[in-house]
């Protein structure tokens, strides 16, 4: 999948993307009606948006508490070395941990920020002691337990 495209988005493409961000389960017929184009045109445009990488996937958003993952934790990670090799080694290891929802290489006091959902503090404590601090190159972690999710997974505004 391409991250960028030579194709410029027109107003209709943007409206399709905005609608699908709000409701990825919309039928093609409903989407076409919402953006005021024919179903055949809508299908063709949506397929092109997938093919060109503008739409990466369509997924259901699961309610974390209902699947016993109500505790959100942000972890700042500092590696023992800041080299391309140490970053690559850490990244290769972190993608194997399914509990890590997001991992971002950042500038500043930390090398990476991780977004993790767990059952509770005890669950995180086990994860931290058994897996996170054992990741290659980890010198330090700092844990932030989220008290309230004010904005989460907001659709892109463009």
N, C-alpha and C positions, 0 to 999 in steps of 0.2 A: 504494500500500500504506500502511496506517495504521501509525504507530509505537506508538500506544496504543489500547486498546479499552475500551469500556464493559463488556464481558463479563469476569467474574471467572473465573479458572481454578480448576476443581475438581481433586480429587486425580487423577482419570483423565486429564484434560488434561495435568497435570504429568507423569504417568507416560509418556504418549505423547511429549511433548516430550523428556523425558530419554532415552527409548529411541532416538528419531530422532537425537538429538545423538550417541549412541554409534555408531549404524549407520543412516545415511540410506537404505541400500539394502534395508532389511527389507521383505519383502512385507507387504501389508495383512493377510493371513491370519496371518502370524507376529507382527506387531505386535498384532493383536487378541488373539491367544492370550497374548502376554506381559503385556498389561494387563488380561486377563480380561474382555473384552467381545466382542460379536459382530462379525464382519467388516463388516457393513453399518453398524453404529454407529461402528465405528472409522473407516471411510472418511468418514462424515459429519462426525465430530469433527475428523479430520485436515484435511479440506477447509475446515472453518470456521476452524481454526487458521491455515491459509494465507490465507484470505480476510480475516481480521482482522489479519493482519500479525505474528502470533506466530512463524510460520515464514517467514523471508524467502527462503530458497532451500535446495535440497539439492544439494550438490556433492561431487565426489570430491576427496580430499586427496592431492595428488601428492607423491611423494618428491623433494624438491628436488635432492638429489645425483644422482639418476638422470636428471634432465633438465638437468644442468649449471648448476644454480643453488644450489650448496651453501654459498656464502658469504652470511651474513646480516649486514646493515649497518643500524644505526640512525643517522639523521642528524638532529641538532638544527639548526633553521633560525631565524635572527634576521632579521627584515625591517627595512628602513631606516625605516619608519614603522609605528606601531601604530594604524591607522585601519580602519574598516569597509571602505573602498574598497581599501586595500592588501591586506587579508586576502582580499577577494573576488577581486581580480585574481590573487593568488598561487594561490588555490584553483582558479580556472578553468584556470590553466595546469597545475597539478600533476595534475589528473584526466586530462590528456591523455598523461601518461607511464605507459605500461603496466608499467614496471619497478617502480613504486611500489605496494607491496602495501597499505600503510596510510598515512594522513596524518591527524594529529590536531592540532587547535588546542589549545595548552596554556597554563597559567598558569606564571609563573616566569621563569627566565633565557632561555628560548627562546620563540618564537612557535608553532612547529610541530615535531612529531617525525614523521619518515618512517621506514617500515620497507621495506627494499629487499633483494631477493635478486639476486645477480650470480654469475658464474662464479668470479671470483677478484679479488684486489686490483687487478690491471691493468685488469680489466673495470670495476671501480668507478672507478678513476682516470680512465678515458676518460669515463664517464658524468658524473662530477663536473665535469670540465673542459669538457665540451661542452654539458651540459644543466642540471645542478643550479645552478651558480653563475650561469647565464644566465637563470634564472627571474626574472620581474618582482619587483622590490623586495627581492631577497636581498642583505643586507648581509654576513652571516656564516653559515658552516656549521661544525658540529663533528661529526666522524664517530666512531662507536663500532663497531668490528668485534666481532661476537659470537664469543666463544671457545667457548661451550658453551650449547646450548639446554636449559635445565633444565625449563621448562614452556612449552609452545607450543600455542596453540589449544585450551586446555582447555574442555570443555563448561561452560556456565553451571550454577551450583548455585543452585537456588531452591526 
